[in-house]
Amino acid sequence: MTRLSLWTADLDAPPAFESRLSEEECDRAARFLDPVTRRRWIVARLWLRLILARHTGLPRHRRHLYQDQ
């Protein structure tokens, strides 16, 4: 049986835990010139980290998100 999960997130919410981003993620966020786009990217990334943590059970230091440039 296949399991499907669906989440929604308010990307206009203030990024409450921005300090949880990696150095690379902070550098990438800083490249967004538009502050609204930057904030939405940060919030989306934080939600992704939260969802992965809950579903994998891996501690934060064991999870590393890779992204093509």
A tleap script that builds the chain and sets N, CA, C and O, in Angstrom:
source leaprc.protein.ff14SB
mol = sequence {
  NMET THR ARG LEU SER LEU TRP THR ALA ASP
  LEU ASP ALA PRO PRO ALA PHE GLU SER ARG
  LEU SER GLU GLU GLU CYS ASP ARG ALA ALA
  ARG PHE LEU ASP PRO VAL THR ARG ARG ARG
  TRP ILE VAL ALA ARG LEU TRP LEU ARG LEU
  ILE LEU ALA ARG HIE THR GLY LEU PRO ARG
  HIE ARG ARG HIE LEU TYR GLN ASP CGLN
}
set mol.1.N position { 0.842 -1.175 0.000 }
set mol.1.CA position { 0.000 0.000 0.000 }
set mol.1.C position { 0.891 1.244 0.000 }
set mol.1.O position { 1.883 1.307 0.726 }
set mol.2.N position { 0.533 2.216 -0.808 }
set mol.2.CA position { 1.272 3.458 -0.896 }
set mol.2.C position { 0.678 4.475 0.060 }
set mol.2.O position { -0.541 4.602 0.179 }
set mol.3.N position { 1.555 5.195 0.737 }
set mol.3.CA position { 1.110 6.221 1.676 }
set mol.3.C position { 1.402 7.595 1.071 }
set mol.3.O position { 2.503 7.852 0.583 }
set mol.4.N position { 0.428 8.443 1.112 }
set mol.4.CA position { 0.571 9.790 0.595 }
set mol.4.C position { 0.279 10.776 1.709 }
set mol.4.O position { -0.741 10.669 2.391 }
set mol.5.N position { 1.167 11.731 1.893 }
set mol.5.CA position { 0.969 12.783 2.884 }
set mol.5.C position { 0.948 14.115 2.158 }
set mol.5.O position { 1.675 14.317 1.186 }
set mol.6.N position { 0.118 15.014 2.632 }
set mol.6.CA position { 0.004 16.326 2.024 }
set mol.6.C position { 0.028 17.377 3.125 }
set mol.6.O position { -0.677 17.252 4.127 }
set mol.7.N position { 0.835 18.405 2.936 }
set mol.7.CA position { 0.937 19.483 3.915 }
set mol.7.C position { 0.694 20.802 3.220 }
set mol.7.O position { 0.931 20.951 2.022 }
set mol.8.N position { 0.219 21.746 3.993 }
set mol.8.CA position { 0.134 23.122 3.530 }
set mol.8.C position { 0.823 23.988 4.572 }
set mol.8.O position { 0.854 23.646 5.754 }
set mol.9.N position { 1.363 25.087 4.137 }
set mol.9.CA position { 2.057 25.987 5.052 }
set mol.9.C position { 1.799 27.425 4.631 }
set mol.9.O position { 1.731 27.735 3.442 }
set mol.10.N position { 1.659 28.287 5.609 }
set mol.10.CA position { 1.495 29.707 5.354 }
set mol.10.C position { 2.885 30.308 5.157 }
set mol.10.O position { 3.597 30.565 6.128 }
set mol.11.N position { 3.265 30.529 3.914 }
set mol.11.CA position { 4.602 31.034 3.625 }
set mol.11.C position { 4.754 32.515 3.967 }
set mol.11.O position { 5.857 33.057 3.907 }
set mol.12.N position { 3.652 33.165 4.323 }
set mol.12.CA position { 3.727 34.564 4.739 }
set mol.12.C position { 3.878 34.702 6.256 }
set mol.12.O position { 3.914 35.816 6.779 }
set mol.13.N position { 3.965 33.586 6.947 }
set mol.13.CA position { 4.192 33.630 8.386 }
set mol.13.C position { 5.624 34.064 8.666 }
set mol.13.O position { 6.511 33.811 7.851 }
set mol.14.N position { 5.865 34.708 9.793 }
set mol.14.CA position { 7.250 35.111 10.100 }
set mol.14.C position { 8.117 33.882 10.379 }
set mol.14.O position { 7.661 32.948 11.038 }
set mol.15.N position { 9.351 33.869 9.891 }
set mol.15.CA position { 10.236 32.723 10.144 }
set mol.15.C position { 10.710 32.730 11.594 }
set mol.15.O position { 11.620 33.478 11.951 }
set mol.16.N position { 10.094 31.900 12.424 }
set mol.16.CA position { 10.350 31.926 13.860 }
set mol.16.C position { 11.665 31.248 14.248 }
set mol.16.O position { 12.254 31.603 15.269 }
set mol.17.N position { 12.128 30.297 13.472 }
set mol.17.CA position { 13.309 29.527 13.861 }
set mol.17.C position { 14.396 29.621 12.805 }
set mol.17.O position { 15.010 28.618 12.441 }
set mol.18.N position { 14.624 30.804 12.328 }
set mol.18.CA position { 15.602 31.026 11.259 }
set mol.18.C position { 16.988 30.538 11.652 }
set mol.18.O position { 17.786 30.185 10.783 }
set mol.19.N position { 17.286 30.513 12.937 }
set mol.19.CA position { 18.605 30.077 13.401 }
set mol.19.C position { 18.846 28.591 13.141 }
set mol.19.O position { 19.978 28.121 13.258 }
set mol.20.N position { 17.798 27.849 12.792 }
set mol.20.CA position { 17.961 26.414 12.501 }
set mol.20.C position { 18.451 26.148 11.090 }
set mol.20.O position { 18.742 25.003 10.742 }
set mol.21.N position { 18.546 27.178 10.279 }
set mol.21.CA position { 19.068 26.995 8.925 }
set mol.21.C position { 20.580 26.785 8.981 }
set mol.21.O position { 21.266 27.308 9.859 }
set mol.22.N position { 21.072 26.018 8.038 }
set mol.22.CA position { 22.514 25.817 7.934 }
set mol.22.C position { 23.157 27.089 7.379 }
set mol.22.O position { 22.464 27.990 6.905 }
set mol.23.N position { 24.464 27.149 7.442 }
set mol.23.CA position { 25.184 28.293 6.891 }
set mol.23.C position { 24.920 28.430 5.393 }
set mol.23.O position { 24.744 29.535 4.882 }
set mol.24.N position { 24.895 27.289 4.695 }
set mol.24.CA position { 24.632 27.305 3.256 }
set mol.24.C position { 23.227 27.820 2.961 }
set mol.24.O position { 23.024 28.578 2.012 }
set mol.25.N position { 22.256 27.405 3.780 }
set mol.25.CA position { 20.885 27.857 3.573 }
set mol.25.C position { 20.761 29.361 3.844 }
set mol.25.O position { 20.041 30.061 3.133 }
set mol.26.N position { 21.451 29.849 4.855 }
set mol.26.CA position { 21.435 31.293 5.147 }
set mol.26.C position { 22.052 32.073 3.994 }
set mol.26.O position { 21.550 33.134 3.621 }
set mol.27.N position { 23.143 31.550 3.425 }
set mol.27.CA position { 23.783 32.201 2.281 }
set mol.27.C position { 22.835 32.237 1.086 }
set mol.27.O position { 22.734 33.247 0.389 }
set mol.28.N position { 22.149 31.132 0.861 }
set mol.28.CA position { 21.211 31.084 -0.269 }
set mol.28.C position { 20.051 32.055 -0.053 }
set mol.28.O position { 19.652 32.762 -0.978 }
set mol.29.N position { 19.517 32.091 1.151 }
set mol.29.CA position { 18.416 33.014 1.451 }
set mol.29.C position { 18.846 34.459 1.234 }
set mol.29.O position { 18.058 35.278 0.762 }
set mol.30.N position { 20.079 34.772 1.571 }
set mol.30.CA position { 20.581 36.141 1.432 }
set mol.30.C position { 20.672 36.570 -0.030 }
set mol.30.O position { 20.716 37.766 -0.317 }
set mol.31.N position { 20.702 35.612 -0.959 }
set mol.31.CA position { 20.794 35.952 -2.382 }
set mol.31.C position { 19.472 36.434 -2.974 }
set mol.31.O position { 19.447 37.022 -4.056 }
set mol.32.N position { 18.370 36.182 -2.259 }
set mol.32.CA position { 17.076 36.675 -2.741 }
set mol.32.C position { 17.018 38.182 -2.513 }
set mol.32.O position { 17.154 38.644 -1.380 }
set mol.33.N position { 16.822 38.934 -3.562 }
set mol.33.CA position { 16.809 40.387 -3.445 }
set mol.33.C position { 15.495 40.905 -2.865 }
set mol.33.O position { 15.481 41.898 -2.137 }
set mol.34.N position { 14.412 40.242 -3.186 }
set mol.34.CA position { 13.101 40.644 -2.689 }
set mol.34.C position { 12.889 40.085 -1.280 }
set mol.34.O position { 12.948 38.869 -1.098 }
set mol.35.N position { 12.645 40.935 -0.282 }
set mol.35.CA position { 12.492 40.449 1.092 }
set mol.35.C position { 11.309 39.500 1.282 }
set mol.35.O position { 11.368 38.609 2.129 }
set mol.36.N position { 10.245 39.677 0.512 }
set mol.36.CA position { 9.093 38.773 0.634 }
set mol.36.C position { 9.463 37.388 0.126 }
set mol.36.O position { 9.139 36.386 0.763 }
set mol.37.N position { 10.139 37.324 -1.015 }
set mol.37.CA position { 10.584 36.037 -1.555 }
set mol.37.C position { 11.577 35.372 -0.611 }
set mol.37.O position { 11.520 34.160 -0.401 }
set mol.38.N position { 12.485 36.156 -0.044 }
set mol.38.CA position { 13.462 35.619 0.904 }
set mol.38.C position { 12.755 34.989 2.115 }
set mol.38.O position { 13.063 33.863 2.506 }
set mol.39.N position { 11.806 35.728 2.700 }
set mol.39.CA position { 11.093 35.216 3.867 }
set mol.39.C position { 10.315 33.942 3.532 }
set mol.39.O position { 10.311 32.988 4.310 }
set mol.40.N position { 9.661 33.933 2.377 }
set mol.40.CA position { 8.887 32.742 1.978 }
set mol.40.C position { 9.803 31.547 1.766 }
set mol.40.O position { 9.444 30.429 2.135 }
set mol.41.N position { 10.975 31.755 1.183 }
set mol.41.CA position { 11.919 30.652 0.991 }
set mol.41.C position { 12.369 30.105 2.348 }
set mol.41.O position { 12.443 28.891 2.540 }
set mol.42.N position { 12.665 31.000 3.278 }
set mol.42.CA position { 13.097 30.577 4.620 }
set mol.42.C position { 12.005 29.775 5.307 }
set mol.42.O position { 12.274 28.709 5.861 }
set mol.43.N position { 10.776 30.278 5.276 }
set mol.43.CA position { 9.665 29.568 5.923 }
set mol.43.C position { 9.462 28.203 5.278 }
set mol.43.O position { 9.260 27.216 5.984 }
set mol.44.N position { 9.513 28.128 3.942 }
set mol.44.CA position { 9.346 26.843 3.255 }
set mol.44.C position { 10.457 25.870 3.635 }
set mol.44.O position { 10.197 24.685 3.845 }
set mol.45.N position { 11.675 26.355 3.724 }
set mol.45.CA position { 12.801 25.489 4.088 }
set mol.45.C position { 12.660 24.969 5.520 }
set mol.45.O position { 12.956 23.807 5.798 }
set mol.46.N position { 12.206 25.838 6.421 }
set mol.46.CA position { 12.001 25.413 7.804 }
set mol.46.C position { 10.895 24.373 7.907 }
set mol.46.O position { 11.016 23.416 8.672 }
set mol.47.N position { 9.814 24.550 7.142 }
set mol.47.CA position { 8.755 23.549 7.122 }
set mol.47.C position { 9.277 22.220 6.577 }
set mol.47.O position { 8.944 21.160 7.107 }
set mol.48.N position { 10.084 22.271 5.533 }
set mol.48.CA position { 10.662 21.047 4.976 }
set mol.48.C position { 11.493 20.323 6.029 }
set mol.48.O position { 11.392 19.104 6.170 }
set mol.49.N position { 12.307 21.061 6.765 }
set mol.49.CA position { 13.122 20.450 7.820 }
set mol.49.C position { 12.248 19.804 8.892 }
set mol.49.O position { 12.539 18.701 9.356 }
set mol.50.N position { 11.178 20.494 9.284 }
set mol.50.CA position { 10.278 19.964 10.306 }
set mol.50.C position { 9.593 18.682 9.840 }
set mol.50.O position { 9.523 17.701 10.580 }
set mol.51.N position { 9.094 18.701 8.618 }
set mol.51.CA position { 8.415 17.523 8.073 }
set mol.51.C position { 9.375 16.338 7.970 }
set mol.51.O position { 9.025 15.221 8.351 }
set mol.52.N position { 10.580 16.575 7.460 }
set mol.52.CA position { 11.558 15.487 7.350 }
set mol.52.C position { 11.932 14.940 8.720 }
set mol.52.O position { 12.099 13.730 8.873 }
set mol.53.N position { 12.067 15.797 9.707 }
set mol.53.CA position { 12.409 15.341 11.056 }
set mol.53.C position { 11.320 14.434 11.621 }
set mol.53.O position { 11.608 13.398 12.220 }
set mol.54.N position { 10.094 14.830 11.427 }
set mol.54.CA position { 8.976 14.028 11.964 }
set mol.54.C position { 8.838 12.687 11.260 }
set mol.54.O position { 8.473 11.690 11.883 }
set mol.55.N position { 9.126 12.661 9.965 }
set mol.55.CA position { 8.916 11.418 9.216 }
set mol.55.C position { 10.122 10.489 9.196 }
set mol.55.O position { 9.964 9.280 9.028 }
set mol.56.N position { 11.298 11.024 9.362 }
set mol.56.CA position { 12.475 10.155 9.352 }
set mol.56.C position { 12.919 9.773 10.750 }
set mol.56.O position { 13.534 8.724 10.943 }
set mol.57.N position { 12.610 10.617 11.728 }
set mol.57.CA position { 13.058 10.367 13.090 }
set mol.57.C position { 14.538 10.647 13.298 }
set mol.57.O position { 15.082 10.378 14.369 }
set mol.58.N position { 15.192 11.190 12.270 }
set mol.58.CA position { 16.623 11.481 12.392 }
set mol.58.C position { 16.839 12.804 13.121 }
set mol.58.O position { 16.109 13.767 12.887 }
set mol.59.N position { 17.829 12.858 13.997 }
set mol.59.CA position { 18.140 14.131 14.643 }
set mol.59.C position { 18.657 15.139 13.625 }
set mol.59.O position { 19.125 14.765 12.550 }
set mol.60.N position { 18.570 16.404 13.971 }
set mol.60.CA position { 18.918 17.481 13.046 }
set mol.60.C position { 20.325 17.331 12.479 }
set mol.60.O position { 20.535 17.557 11.288 }
set mol.61.N position { 21.283 16.957 13.309 }
set mol.61.CA position { 22.667 16.881 12.839 }
set mol.61.C position { 22.904 15.726 11.862 }
set mol.61.O position { 23.943 15.681 11.204 }
set mol.62.N position { 21.955 14.793 11.760 }
set mol.62.CA position { 22.102 13.671 10.832 }
set mol.62.C position { 21.416 13.922 9.493 }
set mol.62.O position { 21.598 13.156 8.547 }
set mol.63.N position { 20.631 14.988 9.412 }
set mol.63.CA position { 19.921 15.311 8.163 }
set mol.63.C position { 20.702 16.396 7.435 }
set mol.63.O position { 21.108 17.399 8.022 }
set mol.64.N position { 20.896 16.171 6.168 }
set mol.64.CA position { 21.547 17.202 5.356 }
set mol.64.C position { 20.784 17.313 4.047 }
set mol.64.O position { 20.603 16.323 3.339 }
set mol.65.N position { 20.344 18.502 3.733 }
set mol.65.CA position { 19.572 18.717 2.508 }
set mol.65.C position { 20.525 19.155 1.400 }
set mol.65.O position { 21.286 20.110 1.552 }
set mol.66.N position { 20.464 18.444 0.301 }
set mol.66.CA position { 21.299 18.779 -0.853 }
set mol.66.C position { 20.435 19.409 -1.925 }
set mol.66.O position { 19.267 19.059 -2.095 }
set mol.67.N position { 21.024 20.332 -2.635 }
set mol.67.CA position { 20.287 20.991 -3.711 }
set mol.67.C position { 21.237 21.347 -4.832 }
set mol.67.O position { 22.332 21.862 -4.608 }
set mol.68.N position { 20.793 21.061 -6.043 }
set mol.68.CA position { 21.584 21.464 -7.212 }
set mol.68.C position { 21.578 22.978 -7.309 }
set mol.68.O position { 20.579 23.630 -7.006 }
set mol.69.N position { 22.686 23.518 -7.728 }
set mol.69.CA position { 22.780 24.980 -7.858 }
set mol.69.C position { 22.304 25.434 -9.184 }
set mol.69.O position { 22.312 26.632 -9.466 }
savepdb mol mol.pdb
quit
